Amino acid sequence: AHRVHLDAFNIGTYEVTNSQWNVFARATGRSEKTGPETHPVVEINWFDARAFCTAFGMRLPTEAEWEQAARGTDGRLFPWAAEIDSSLAHYWDDGHRTYAAMPAGHFPKGVSPYGAFAMAGNVLEWVADWYDFDYYARSPAQNPTGPEDGKYRIVRGGAWTDAPRSLRTAMRWRYAPEEARVSIGFRCAR
């Protein structure tokens, strides 16, 4: 853990949904998604997530912004508090027995300190940064944006496919930016 200063930013209250994605897909010739309209769009690679945000005058959040929105100023272990709670998030073996993402906004009491829904569970979320295991040791203290390049991009937040400990606000994973998985979606920032 280390302190950084971030300029003011906005982050999406919800993950981008299939309905929102399909408006973009029709306008840009990309493939539409057939999942329920209110569910987070998944199986989107990093490039398409970035293109969506850019098309609407936004961008993917940086890793630091994403973590700030999830943890708040008190460094919460989970967006709502210090303990996992299956009534506040969707994750593997949480008792919901739904083996796919749930609708955006499904857990209204599981919001982050800033009012962002599903920052733990439901779907992992692409962020803007390249992955580097040691980046935190040399990252700038003001508005870190990740390494200049790399092989992998970062996803945050844990998904319906993950164990409870993987939903902690500090957890991070790496995926090739070309990958599109059933457990990865995104939200936008500006």
C-alpha positions, 0 to 999 in steps of 0.5 A: 500500500502507498499513498498517491494523489489523484486529481478529481475524476468521475467514474461510472456508477455501473458497469457498461451494460449489454444495452449500452454496448449494443448502441455502440456496436450498431454505430461502429459495426462491432458485434452486438451482445445477446445477453440480458440488456441490463447485465454488464457486457462481457467478452469485450477485449481491452481495445473495444472497452477503450473504444467504447469509452472514447466514443462517448467522450470518456476513457477507461479509469486508471488503476489508481482511480479505480482503486480509489473509487472502490476503497474510499479514503479509509482503505476498505478491504471490500467496497462496503466494509472489512468483511465479505458479505454475500448479500452485497456482492456476486462471487463464486459459491455465494449462495446465489447459484447464478453462474453468470453476471447479475444485472448492473445495480443488483446489490444496492447496499454493496456500493463503494464509498463513492456510490459505485456499484459492483466494484467487488464481484459480478465482473472483472473490469478493464482499467487503462494501465499496463501491468508491471508487478513492481510498478508500485515501487516506482510509481509517481505520487501524483496521478499514476497512469501505469507503465509506458508499455507492457504485455498485459493490461490490468483488470480489477474487482473480482467476478462471479467466477472468483473466490471471496478473497479475490474480491478485495479492493486491492486485488489486481490481475493481468490479461493480454489486451486481446483477451475477451472473457465471460467474466470481464467487463468494464466501466468508464471514467473521465 
